[in-house]
Amino acid sequence: MTRSVVFGLGSNVGSRVAFLRAAAQLFSEAFHGDVRVAQVRLTEPVGPAQPDFANTALLVRTEARPEDLLALALRIEEKLGRVRTQRWGPRTIDVDVLWVEGEVHQSETLSIPHARLHERAFALAPLLELCPDAVDPRTGGALAAFLRGCVDVQRGSPQAWEAQFATREITDHTADQGFEVTALDRADLLAGCAEALAHTMVRPVGVRMPRMLAIEAASPSGQDFADDDERMVTWLSEVLFRLDSDRFAARRVCVVQDGPRVIKGFALGEPLDVLRHECATHVKAVTWHDLHVGPSANGESWLGRVIVDV
């Protein structure tokens, strides 16, 4: 029987929103685009001291069995580089089966509803955004009743994807092409600009994500990056080189480490197929011309303006 299923997504390593977007894209591929995603919420971590999480939830309609849902969640975590070293520790991505409409399931590996769903607003609030009338299948009571008792702390208000991560093409530059990206923080900005660069080269429509292409960019001097502009140009130049030399079509890009001297990340996509993919622009280089990288005027996000030589 087809029923609603809600997965919880969280990330607090590297480009947090980029990891959520990549996970949502993988779910979209698995369910042929039939997914709904809640707003992004920033929340304090549960467990040891670590960076705040970006959280959301995702709704699908499916007949899949509970253990198959768990298997899908684990495959997506693995594809996005999840490594389990510490319980409740930092993670690139966390995917949980939160709730299945009308279903209770208990095994050694999976509890449905999620065992701590009624305690955690970062999971319950986005679930209720997607399914406001959701009930606890064990009791028939409204899940919304538990929200008032949750004690975890949310940072600010929920934000739509577009507010946390937005890209637009620059059309007022006569000689070359470019793009502007607004993102949650610098790591997400690096990921977003790399993704925008990839989409300048190969349009994302029809690009699937069966493969990961690792990308690492080091400071040219061997010392700390001189500033955020040098960091961005170095990173994007390496992304351009890898995509071009590996003939790789990228759909999503994530940053795992935004360090003082090294940036590590990866592109998710597939080998370029000129018969199937829409090749848009041959990019020769990322330029310093009209480059801007830094916090936005309100200090709540980061902005990058990049011009490429085509």
N, C-alpha and C positions, 0 to 999 in steps of 0.2 A: 504494500500500500504506500502510495506517495504521501509524504508528510514533510512539514517544515523542520529544518535542522539548522541550528545556530552554532557556528564555530567562533571561539574567541581568539584574537590575534594580539600579540604584544611584542615589543622590541625595545631594548635599551642599550644596544651596542652599535656604534657607527651611525649610519644614516637611517634613523629609526623609521621615519615615514616612508622612505624608499623601500625598506624591507617589508613594511605593511603593504605597499602598492604591489611589490613583486609577488607576495603571497596571494593577494587578491587576484592578480593576473593568472597565477597558476590554478587557483580555484575556478576562475572563469574558463580556462581551457578544459579543466576536468568536467565542468558542468555545462559546456557549450554556451557560455555567456550568460546563463540564467542565474545570476547572483545579485544580491543587494548588499551594500556595505554601509555600516553606520559611520557617524562622524568620528574624528580622532579626539581622544582624550589623553591628557598628560597626567600621570598619577605617580605618587610616591611609591617606591618599591616595597614589597613585602619580603622580609628576610634581612640578610646582611647589607651593610652600607654599599650603595651602588647608584648609578645614575637613574634619573626618573624614567619611567616607561612611557612610550606612546602605545595606546591601546585602541582597538576597535573590535567590531564583531561583523560577521558575515553570514547571510541567510541564503540557504539553498532549499530547493524542493527535490526530494529524492526518495527512492525505494531502497537504497543501500542499507545493509545490515550494520549494526553498531560497530562491530569489529572491523568492517571494511571502511567505515568512516574514520576510525582511529588509524588504520593503515595509511589512508590518504593523508591525514594530518602529519604523520611521521615522515612520509615521503617528501612532503613539502618542506618540513623542517630540515631534512637532510639536504635537499636541493639548495636550500638557502644557507647552508653552512652551520647549522646548529650543532654545537658540541657540548655534551653534558659533562661538566667537571665539578659542579657544586650545586647542591639542592637550593633552589630559589636564587641562584646566582645570576649574573648578567648573561644575556643571550641575544644573538642576532635576531632570532624569531622564536616565538612560542605559539603553538597552535593547539588549542584544546577543543574537544567536543563538549559544548556547554549544555545543550538542551535539545531533545528530540520530541517533537509534538506527540503527546499521548503515550510516551514510552518510558519505562523504567528498565534499566539494565545494570547488572552488577557482576563483575568478573575480577580476576586478579589484576587485570591491566586497565580496566575502564569502568567508570561509574557514570551513569546517566540518570538524572541530571548530575552535573559536575558536583563533586562532594562539597566544595566550598562556595558554590555559586551564590547561596543566600547570604554569604558574609562579605562579598567583594563587589563594591560598586563599579570598579573598573571593568568587570565582566557583566554584571547585571544591568547596568545603565544602558550600554549599547545594545544588549539583547532586547531590552524593553523598547528602545527606539525603533527596532525592526519589528518586534512583535509585542505591542503594548498590552495586549490581552492575554499574554502567555500565562499558563497556569502550571503549578507543580503537579506532575502526573501522579505523584504518590498520594497527595491529599486533595487535589482539585482546587486548592487555594490559589489566589492571584499572586504571581511572583512579585508584582509591584509592591506588595505589602512588606517585603523584606528590605526594600531599598532604604527605608528610614533607619534601619538598624545597622547599616554598614558603616564602618568607622574609617576605612581607608580614605586618604586625602587626594582630592583632585586639584590640579594646578590650573586655575582659570576655567574658562568655559569650553565646552566641546566646539570643535572647529570642523567645518566641511573640508573635504580633501582640497578644494580649490584654494582655501585660505592657508593651508599648511604647505601646499606644494603646487605652484602655478608656473606655467611656461607660456611665453608668447613670442612669436617671431618678430624681429625688428624689421619694419618696412620703410623706415625713414632714412635709410642709409643707402646711398646711390651706388657705391662701387662694389660692395661686398654683401654678404649675408650675415645674419646674426640672430641672437635670441636673448631674452631676459628671463631669468628664473627667480622666483621667490620661494624660499624654503624655510623650514623650522629653525635650522641652525647651519653651521658651516659644513658639517659632514653631509647633511642632506642637500646643501647647495652644490657641493662637489658632485654628488651623485646625480642631481637634477641637471646640471650643466653637461655632464658626460652623456646623459640620456638624450638631452636635446641635441647635442652634437651628433650622436648616432642616428637620430631621426632626421637630421638635416641630410645625412648621407643616404639612408635607406628608410623609406616611410614604414612606420610600425605595423600598418594594416597587413595581416596575414603572416607576420613573423611570430613563430612559436618559440618555446623556451626549453628545448630538450637538453641544451648544453650550457656549460659555464665556461667563460673565458676569464682566467685570472689576470689582473692588471696591477702592476706595482710601479709607482713613480717616486724617485728619490730626488732630493734637493740637488741641483747642479753643482753646488759648491761643496757638498758633503757635510755642510753645517746646517743649522736650522734654516728653514725657508726665510728669505729676507722679509716678506710680507705676504698678505693674502693674495695679491695680484700674481706674484711669482708662483705661489702655491697652485693657483688655478691654471695658469698657463702651462706649468710643468705637468700637471695631472692631465689636462686635456690633450696636450701634445702626445703624451704616452698612450692615452686612450685612442687618439687618431691613428697613431702608428700601429697599435695592436689590431684594431678593427680592419685597417687597410691591409696589413701584411698577412693577417689570418683570413682575410676575406670573410668577415663575420658580420652577420646582420643581428643587431642587438635590439631587444624589446624593452628590457629593464636594465638599470645599472644600480649597484649598491656599493657603498663604502663600508668596509669593515674596520679600518684603522685610519684615523686622521691624525697622524703623529707629527711632531715638530720637524722631522726630516724625511719621513716616508709616508706615503699614502698607499693603502692597500685596499683593493676592492675587486669587483668582478662584473662582467656583463653576462646577462642571460639572453640566449637567442639560439641561432642556428647558422650553419654555413650559408654563405650568400649564394642564392640561386637566381641568376639574372632573368630566368624565364618565369619565375614565380614571384619574386620580390620586386617592389617598385623602387628602383635606384633613382634618387632625386638629384643629388649634387655631388660633384667631385670636390672635396675639400682638400686644399693643398697645405694649409697651415692654420693654426690658431694665432691670431695677431695680438699685439699689445695695443693696437689702435682702438680708442674708445672703450677700453676695458674698465669695468668697475666691479669691485668685489668688496662686500662689507655688510655690516648690520644695516638694516633699513632705518628710516628716519625715526620710527617709533620705538626702535630697539627690540621689537618683539619677534623679528624674523631677519633673514639674511637675503640680500639681493645680489645677483650677478648679471652683468651686461657683457656679452661676449660677441666679438666680431670674428668671422673666419674668412680666410682668403680662398676664393673658389676659382 
